[in-house]
Amino acid sequence: MDLFRGVAITLVITLHAVTMPAVRDVEPMPWLADLFLFLSPLRVPVLFAMSGMLLARAVRKPLGVYVSGKVRHLLWPFLLWGIITVLLVGRRSQFSDPWEWIGGFGHLWFLGTLLFCVALGWFTKWVPAWVPALALPVLLVLLEPSEPVLRDYLFYGTYYFLGAVLMTMRRTVQAAGPWVPIAGTAVGLLGMVATGDSPMTQFGVTGVLAPLPWFVVITWVGPRLPRMRFLEWIGRNSVIWYCAHFPALSLAVRWATQSGMDGVGVNLAALAGGVLFPLVLVLGGDWTRWLFSLPASRRARPVDSAPPVRAAATQEHARSGPGSRMPESVGSRSH
């Protein structure tokens, strides 16, 4: 999981460095942008599924411990970095929109959707995970909600609960022959082609089904991969990279364009900002940990003793909008 999170974070930051300059009329390299957009089903849906794979273990905790953990590792960075992001690169008027607070400011929509998933996930103590895994996409197709927050809940929530279902089947999948990843990759590529260069815009049946083969492929391949410690290190601290890269990258793009850079120069400046600022925060250790994980009370520590950033990294991931042009306002959503 750490490895795949690290890969996903790297893809997200690179994608944003390529596409975000477009909001200031700096055209990205078309072939590179198209490549990252084509990989969309391999990023966010898979990350939600991996978070869902941890659900069964999480709900074995007492309700108080479960809730406090989500408040510390999800709600806290969701609110804090939402405010920071708007103050740095957004519009103050976004604070008056209740949907922004519910769904998340800009890139923090991921944590907002994950909060919905973990709230609903508590009820899998009594209801099997396959029930919401089936109910959410059905509601998505039948209701076709116009509010982006509700679409995110139903669309990406589907993958969260499918991950919980897959967790119960993982040993069977991992014990299967090599035909599993071969067939899964073939079907997955066909799904990418069927959904076009922006699969997340298709919230219908095709869009929902396209990422599913990759869940099986990753489950089979994961235990067979060699250790890649640098990417695993990024994955373990994914909440920091996720929260901090977007505002830093946005400011870097603003500085580069005002300095007269264009083309690849702006892309490289954006990539540098999106990498260096989170890297400093990761290396800050305990000095910066409170920005991403609310410290536990002394009474709670013996029960909920997982290191905050490590615990947060098991739940939070990065999302990149697959649209070839990023919205200038961080409050906007593009899928």
N, C-alpha and C positions, 0 to 999 in steps of 0.2 A: 504493500500500500504506500509506503514512504517513497518507493521508487516511482510509482505511477503518478503520485502527487507531484513529485519533483519534475517529472517530464511535463505534466500538465501546466505547472506554473511557468516553466520555461517557454512553452508554446504560447501561453496567454500573454506574457510580457513581450515576447517577440512579435506576436500578432498586433498588439496595441502599438508597438513602436513603428510598425509598417502602416497601419491604417489610421491611427489618430491624427497624424499630420494633415490628413485630408480635410479636417475641419478648418484648417487655415490655408486651404487651396494648395497644399503641397501634395502632389499626386504620388501615391505609393507605387512601388514596382509591381505592375499588374500580375505577373506570373507568381510572385511570392505571396501577394495578398490572396490570390485565387487558391494557392496551395493550402494556406492556413484555413481558409474558409471551407475547403473541401474536407479538412480534418475535424470539422466541428463536432460530429457525433462521437469522436474519440476523446473529447475533452469533458465538457460539463456533464452530459448524461452519465458517463462512466464514473465521474467523481461523485455524483449523487449516489450511484449504485454502491460504490465502495463505502460511503458513509452509512448507507442502509445496512451493509453487512455487519456493522457494529451494533445494530439496534438490539438484537436479542440479548447481548451481554449487558447493554446499558440498562434495559428495563428490569433486570434482575436486582438493581439497586433499590433501596427504599425511595419513596416518592420525594422526600425532602432532599436527599442527596442528588437524585436525578435532576430536580428542578434547579437546585443551587449550582450544579455543574453547568447547566445550560445558560444560566444567568451569567456566570463568571466567564465562560469561554465562548459564548455566542452573543448574548444580548449586550454585554459590555462593549466589545469591539464594534458591534453593529451600530450602537448609538454614538460612541466616542468618535469612531472614524467617519461616520456619516457627517457629523458636525464639522470635523476637521476638513473633510473633502469639500463640503459646500463652501466653507469659509475661504478655502484656497483657490478652488477652480470652479465653483458653482455660482448660483444666484441666491441671494438672501431670501427672495420670495418663495423659494422651495420649502422653507421652514413652515410656511402657512398651509401647505398642502398635506392633509392627513394621510393620503396614500403614500406619500414619500416616507413618512415615519413608519407606516405599516410595512411597506414593501422594501424599503431601503433606498438610500440616496445613491443614485448612479450605480457603480459597480458593486455596491454593498447589497444589491438585490439578492445576491447568493445567500448571504447570511439570513436575510429576511425569509427567503423560501425555506432554508434549512430550519429556521425556528418553527415554521409551520409544520414541517415534517416531523420534528422531534416532539412537538406537542401532540400531533395526531398519533405518533408512534407509541406513545405511552399506552394507548389502548390495545396494542398488540399483545399485552399481557393476557387479554381475554379473547381478542378477535385475531384469527390468523393473518399474517402479513399479506397473503395473497388476496384478501378481500379488498383492502384499499388499493393494492396493485392493479386490480381489475376495475374497481369503481372509479378511480380518478380519471383514467383515459376515456372511459365511457361518458362521464360527466363532461369532459373536455369536448368531445365530439358532439354530444347532444346539445350542450348549452352554448357553445362557441362564445365564451365571455369576451366582451370588448375591453375590459379592464386588464391591462398587462399584468398586474399583481396576481389576479386570480388565475390568469393563464399560466403564469409561472408556477403557482401552487399546484395546479392540476397536471401540467405537463412534466415538470421536473420531479414533482412528488411521486409520479409513477415510477421513475427510475430508483428513487430512494427505497421504495417498498419492494421493487423487484430485486434490489440488492439484498434485502433481508430474506427474500425467498431463496435467492441463489446461494446464500450462506448455508442453508440447510442441505444444498445439493452439491456443494463444492467438491467434496471428496469423490463423488461419483464422476463429476466432470474431469477432475484432475487425474483420475485413474483410467480414463478413456484413451483410445489410441490417437495417433497423430492426425487422423482424419478429422478430428474435432476442430483444431485450429485452421486446417486447410479449408474445410467447408465453411467454417465461420467467417474466415477472411474473405472468401469468395462472395458469400451472401452479403457481408458487411459492405464490400466495395460496390456491389450492385445497389444496395440501399443508398449509398452516398450519391451514386450517379442518378438514381431515381428522384432524389430530393433536390438535386441541383446544387448550386454553389452556396446556398444559404438554407440548409435544412431546418434551422430552428424557426424559419418563418412558416413552416408547414406544421401547424398544430393539429392536423388531421391524422388519419390512420397511417399514412405513409411516413409522416414525420415522427410519429410515436414509435413505429416499428424499426426505423432505420438503425438506431444505435444498438438494438438488442443483441445481434450476433457478436458484437465486440465484447459484451459482458462475458460471454462464454469463452471467447478467445483469450482474454486477459486472465480469467480464472485458471485456464489450462496452462498458459505460458508462464504466468507469474512465478510459481515455485521453481521453474526450470531455468530462470535467468540467472546469470552471474551477479554477484554483488557489485553495485555501482554506488559507492559510499557518498560521493559528492551530491549526486541527485537525491539520494536518500536523505542526506542532511538538509537539502532544500525542502524536501517533502515533509520532514519532521517539523520544520518551521514555516509551513505553508501559510498559516494564518497571517504571519508577519508580511511575507511577500505579497499575499493577496490584498491585504488592507492598504499597505503603504505604496505599492508600485504605481497605482493609478494617479493619485495627486502629484507624485514626484514626476512621473512621465509627462503629465499635462503641463506642468510648469516648465519642464525642459523643452517641450515643443514650443511654448510661448517665447521662451528666451531665445531659442535657435532662430525662429522666424523673425523676431525683432532684431536679431543680430545680422540679418541678411543672408542666412544660410538657406539653402534650398535642396530639394531632392534627397539624395542619400545622406547628406550632412545632417539634415533634420532627423531622419530615421535613426542615425547613429547617436545623436544627442538624446533623443527620446529613449533609446535602449539603455544608454548610460545612466540616465536619471532613474529609469525604472528598475535598474539593477543595483546601483550604488547606494541609494537611500535605504531600501529595505535591508541591504547587506550590512550597513552600519547599525541598523536597529537590531538585527539578529546578533551581531557581534557584541552589542551592548549588554547582552545577558540580563542579569537582574536589574540593571539600571533602566532598561526599557521594557522589561517583561510586563509591567503594570499597564502598558498601553494596549495590550492584547489579551490580558487575562487578569481579571479582578482578583486580587489576593484573597485567599480564604481566611476566614476567622480561625483563631487558634483552636476553637472547639471543633471546627469542621476538618482540620487537617489530618487527624488520625484516620478519619473515615475516607475522605476524598483526597488521597495523598499523591495522585499522579501529578508530575510536573506540569504547571499550567500550560506552557506553550506546547509541550508534547501532547497533552490531552486535547488542547484546542486543535492541534494539527490533525488529529484523528477525525475531526468533524468538519473543519472548514477548508474550503478549496477556492480555486479561482475560476472565474468565468469571464469569457470574452464574448462580446457580441459578434456574430458572424457577418454582420453587414460590412460592406467594403468601405463605408464611410462612417466614422464614429460620430455620435451626436456631440455637439459642442457643449450642451448642458449636461452635467453629470446626473441631472434628474431625469433625463430622457432615457428611454429603453429602445434598443434595437435587437432583434433576435435573428 
